[in-house]
Amino acid sequence: MQVSEIQLFQILKEKLGEKEAQTLVEYVETKVERGFEVKKDVLATKEDISRLEILIERSSKENIKWMIIFFIPLYLTLLGFILTNIDKIIK
């Protein structure tokens, strides 16, 4: 259940009086705004998420490239070693 600022004021005005209700509503509003300001810098925007997705995509492509550069010569070396020593392996 969401209560708007005006509804909160009306409920509190009946219980506490107009001046106290106004003061309490202002206090709550200030607390909420401060809490939002603190978290605003930490929260990710759509733009931040988009930049992160692009960065991850580039990193993935870079990793695949280096895996190919590293593993193809490794496998060729292993294949060459096996082929040159196949007669020793079979006997």
TIVOMAR-154780 format. One line per 3 residues: number of its first residue (from 1); their letters; for each residue x, y negated, z of N, C-alpha, C, O. Coordinates in nm, 2 decimals. Example, Ala and Ser with C-alpha at 12.3 -4.5 7.8 and 13.67 -1.06 7.14 Angstrom:
BEGIN
1 = as = 1.32 0.57 0.78 1.23 0.45 0.78 1.32 0.33 0.78 1.42 0.33 0.85; 1.28 0.22 0.71 1.37 0.11 0.71 1.29 0.00 0.79 1.34 -0.11 0.80 .
//
This chain:
BEGIN
1 = mqv = 0.08 0.12 0.00 0.00 0.00 0.00 0.09 -0.12 0.00 0.17 -0.14 0.09; 0.07 -0.21 -0.10 0.15 -0.33 -0.11 0.06 -0.45 -0.05 -0.06 -0.46 -0.08; 0.12 -0.53 0.02 0.06 -0.65 0.08 0.13 -0.77 0.02 0.25 -0.79 0.03 .
4 = sei = 0.05 -0.86 -0.04 0.11 -0.98 -0.09 0.14 -1.08 0.02 0.10 -1.06 0.14; 0.22 -1.18 -0.01 0.25 -1.28 0.09 0.13 -1.35 0.15 0.12 -1.37 0.27; 0.03 -1.37 0.06 -0.09 -1.44 0.11 -0.17 -1.35 0.20 -0.22 -1.39 0.30 .
7 = qlf = -0.18 -1.22 0.16 -0.26 -1.13 0.24 -0.19 -1.11 0.38 -0.26 -1.10 0.48; -0.06 -1.10 0.38 0.01 -1.09 0.51 -0.01 -1.21 0.59 -0.04 -1.20 0.71; -0.01 -1.33 0.53 -0.04 -1.45 0.60 -0.18 -1.45 0.66 -0.20 -1.49 0.78 .
10 = qil = -0.28 -1.41 0.59 -0.41 -1.41 0.63 -0.43 -1.31 0.75 -0.50 -1.34 0.85; -0.37 -1.19 0.74 -0.37 -1.09 0.85 -0.31 -1.15 0.98 -0.36 -1.13 1.09; -0.19 -1.20 0.96 -0.12 -1.25 1.08 -0.18 -1.38 1.14 -0.18 -1.40 1.26 .
13 = kek = -0.25 -1.46 1.05 -0.31 -1.58 1.10 -0.43 -1.54 1.20 -0.45 -1.61 1.29; -0.50 -1.44 1.17 -0.61 -1.39 1.25 -0.55 -1.35 1.39 -0.62 -1.37 1.49; -0.44 -1.28 1.39 -0.38 -1.23 1.51 -0.30 -1.33 1.59 -0.31 -1.33 1.71 .
16 = lge = -0.22 -1.41 1.52 -0.12 -1.49 1.59 -0.15 -1.64 1.59 -0.10 -1.71 1.67; -0.22 -1.68 1.49 -0.25 -1.82 1.47 -0.17 -1.87 1.35 -0.08 -1.80 1.30; -0.21 -1.99 1.29 -0.16 -2.03 1.16 -0.01 -2.06 1.16 0.06 -2.02 1.07 .
19 = kea = 0.03 -2.14 1.26 0.17 -2.18 1.27 0.27 -2.06 1.28 0.37 -2.04 1.21; 0.23 -1.97 1.38 0.31 -1.85 1.40 0.31 -1.76 1.28 0.42 -1.70 1.24; 0.20 -1.74 1.21 0.19 -1.66 1.10 0.27 -1.71 0.98 0.34 -1.64 0.92 .
22 = qtl = 0.27 -1.85 0.97 0.35 -1.91 0.86 0.50 -1.89 0.89 0.58 -1.86 0.80; 0.54 -1.90 1.01 0.68 -1.88 1.05 0.72 -1.74 1.03 0.83 -1.72 0.97; 0.64 -1.64 1.07 0.67 -1.50 1.05 0.68 -1.47 0.90 0.77 -1.39 0.86 .
25 = vey = 0.59 -1.51 0.82 0.59 -1.49 0.68 0.72 -1.55 0.61 0.78 -1.48 0.53; 0.75 -1.67 0.65 0.88 -1.73 0.60 1.00 -1.65 0.64 1.09 -1.63 0.56; 1.00 -1.60 0.76 1.11 -1.52 0.81 1.12 -1.39 0.73 1.23 -1.35 0.69 .
28 = vet = 1.01 -1.32 0.71 1.01 -1.20 0.63 1.06 -1.22 0.49 1.14 -1.15 0.43; 1.01 -1.33 0.43 1.04 -1.37 0.29 1.20 -1.39 0.28 1.26 -1.35 0.19; 1.25 -1.47 0.38 1.39 -1.50 0.38 1.47 -1.37 0.40 1.58 -1.35 0.33 .
31 = kve = 1.43 -1.28 0.48 1.50 -1.15 0.50 1.50 -1.07 0.37 1.61 -1.01 0.34; 1.39 -1.06 0.31 1.38 -0.99 0.18 1.47 -1.05 0.08 1.54 -0.97 0.01; 1.47 -1.18 0.06 1.56 -1.25 -0.03 1.70 -1.22 -0.01 1.78 -1.20 -0.10 .
34 = rgf = 1.74 -1.23 0.12 1.88 -1.21 0.16 1.92 -1.06 0.12 2.03 -1.03 0.07; 1.83 -0.97 0.16 1.86 -0.83 0.12 1.88 -0.81 -0.02 1.96 -0.73 -0.07; 1.79 -0.87 -0.10 1.81 -0.86 -0.25 1.93 -0.92 -0.30 2.00 -0.86 -0.39 .
37 = evk = 1.97 -1.04 -0.25 2.10 -1.10 -0.29 2.22 -1.02 -0.26 2.31 -1.01 -0.34; 2.22 -0.95 -0.15 2.33 -0.86 -0.11 2.34 -0.74 -0.21 2.44 -0.70 -0.25; 2.22 -0.68 -0.24 2.22 -0.57 -0.33 2.23 -0.60 -0.48 2.26 -0.51 -0.56 .
40 = kdv = 2.20 -0.73 -0.51 2.20 -0.77 -0.65 2.33 -0.74 -0.72 2.33 -0.70 -0.84; 2.44 -0.76 -0.66 2.57 -0.74 -0.72 2.61 -0.59 -0.73 2.69 -0.56 -0.82; 2.55 -0.51 -0.65 2.58 -0.37 -0.66 2.49 -0.29 -0.76 2.53 -0.19 -0.81 .
43 = lat = 2.37 -0.34 -0.78 2.28 -0.27 -0.88 2.33 -0.28 -1.02 2.38 -0.38 -1.06; 2.31 -0.18 -1.10 2.35 -0.17 -1.24 2.23 -0.22 -1.32 2.11 -0.19 -1.30; 2.26 -0.30 -1.42 2.16 -0.35 -1.52 2.16 -0.26 -1.64 2.25 -0.17 -1.65 .
46 = ked = 2.07 -0.28 -1.73 2.07 -0.20 -1.85 2.19 -0.22 -1.93 2.24 -0.13 -1.99; 2.24 -0.34 -1.93 2.37 -0.38 -2.00 2.48 -0.30 -1.94 2.57 -0.25 -2.02; 2.49 -0.29 -1.81 2.60 -0.22 -1.74 2.59 -0.07 -1.78 2.70 -0.01 -1.81 .
49 = isr = 2.48 -0.02 -1.78 2.46 0.13 -1.81 2.49 0.15 -1.96 2.56 0.25 -1.99; 2.46 0.06 -2.05 2.49 0.07 -2.19 2.64 0.07 -2.21 2.70 0.15 -2.29; 2.71 -0.02 -2.14 2.86 -0.03 -2.15 2.92 0.10 -2.10 3.02 0.15 -2.16 .
52 = lei = 2.87 0.15 -1.99 2.92 0.28 -1.94 2.90 0.39 -2.03 2.99 0.48 -2.04; 2.79 0.40 -2.10 2.76 0.51 -2.19 2.86 0.50 -2.31 2.91 0.60 -2.35; 2.89 0.38 -2.36 2.98 0.36 -2.47 3.12 0.41 -2.42 3.19 0.47 -2.49 .
55 = lie = 3.16 0.37 -2.30 3.29 0.40 -2.25 3.30 0.56 -2.23 3.41 0.61 -2.26; 3.20 0.62 -2.18 3.20 0.77 -2.17 3.21 0.83 -2.31 3.29 0.93 -2.32; 3.14 0.78 -2.40 3.15 0.84 -2.54 3.29 0.83 -2.60 3.34 0.92 -2.66 .
58 = rss = 3.35 0.71 -2.58 3.48 0.69 -2.63 3.58 0.78 -2.56 3.67 0.84 -2.62; 3.57 0.80 -2.43 3.66 0.88 -2.35 3.64 1.03 -2.40 3.74 1.10 -2.41; 3.52 1.07 -2.42 3.50 1.21 -2.47 3.56 1.23 -2.60 3.63 1.34 -2.62 .
61 = ken = 3.55 1.14 -2.69 3.62 1.15 -2.82 3.77 1.16 -2.81 3.83 1.24 -2.87; 3.82 1.07 -2.72 3.97 1.07 -2.70 4.01 1.20 -2.64 4.12 1.25 -2.68; 3.94 1.25 -2.54 3.97 1.38 -2.48 3.97 1.50 -2.58 4.06 1.58 -2.58 .
64 = ikw = 3.87 1.50 -2.67 3.87 1.60 -2.77 3.99 1.59 -2.86 4.05 1.70 -2.90; 4.02 1.47 -2.90 4.14 1.45 -2.99 4.26 1.51 -2.93 4.34 1.58 -2.99; 4.29 1.48 -2.80 4.41 1.52 -2.73 4.41 1.67 -2.71 4.51 1.73 -2.71 .
67 = mii = 4.29 1.73 -2.69 4.28 1.87 -2.67 4.32 1.94 -2.80 4.39 2.04 -2.80; 4.28 1.89 -2.91 4.31 1.95 -3.04 4.46 1.93 -3.07 4.53 2.02 -3.11; 4.52 1.81 -3.04 4.66 1.79 -3.06 4.74 1.88 -2.97 4.85 1.92 -3.01 .
70 = ffi = 4.70 1.91 -2.85 4.78 1.99 -2.76 4.76 2.14 -2.79 4.86 2.22 -2.80; 4.63 2.19 -2.81 4.61 2.33 -2.81 4.64 2.39 -2.95 4.68 2.51 -2.95; 4.63 2.33 -3.06 4.66 2.39 -3.19 4.81 2.42 -3.20 4.84 2.54 -3.23 .
73 = ply = 4.90 2.34 -3.16 5.04 2.38 -3.16 5.07 2.49 -3.06 5.15 2.58 -3.09; 5.00 2.49 -2.95 5.02 2.59 -2.85 4.98 2.73 -2.91 5.05 2.82 -2.89; 4.86 2.73 -2.97 4.81 2.86 -3.03 4.90 2.90 -3.14 4.92 3.02 -3.16 .
76 = ltl = 4.94 2.81 -3.22 5.03 2.84 -3.33 5.16 2.90 -3.28 5.22 3.00 -3.34; 5.22 2.84 -3.17 5.34 2.89 -3.11 5.32 3.03 -3.06 5.40 3.12 -3.08; 5.21 3.05 -2.99 5.17 3.18 -2.94 5.16 3.29 -3.05 5.21 3.40 -3.04 .
79 = lgf = 5.09 3.25 -3.16 5.07 3.34 -3.27 5.20 3.37 -3.33 5.23 3.49 -3.37; 5.29 3.27 -3.35 5.42 3.29 -3.40 5.51 3.39 -3.32 5.58 3.48 -3.37; 5.50 3.37 -3.19 5.57 3.46 -3.09 5.52 3.60 -3.11 5.60 3.70 -3.11 .
82 = ilt = 5.39 3.62 -3.11 5.33 3.75 -3.13 5.37 3.82 -3.26 5.41 3.93 -3.26; 5.36 3.74 -3.37 5.40 3.80 -3.50 5.54 3.83 -3.51 5.58 3.93 -3.57; 5.63 3.76 -3.45 5.77 3.79 -3.45 5.81 3.91 -3.36 5.91 3.98 -3.39 .
85 = nid = 5.73 3.93 -3.26 5.76 4.04 -3.17 5.66 4.15 -3.18 5.65 4.24 -3.08; 5.58 4.16 -3.28 5.48 4.26 -3.29 5.54 4.40 -3.29 5.48 4.50 -3.24; 5.65 4.42 -3.36 5.71 4.55 -3.36 5.75 4.60 -3.22 5.75 4.72 -3.19 .
88 = kii = 5.80 4.51 -3.14 5.84 4.54 -3.00 5.72 4.57 -2.91 5.72 4.65 -2.82; 5.61 4.50 -2.94 5.48 4.51 -2.86 5.42 4.65 -2.89 5.37 4.72 -2.80; 5.42 4.69 -3.02 5.35 4.82 -3.06 5.43 4.94 -3.01 5.37 5.03 -2.96 .
91 = k = 5.56 4.93 -3.01 5.65 5.05 -2.97 5.64 5.07 -2.82 5.71 5.16 -2.77 .
//
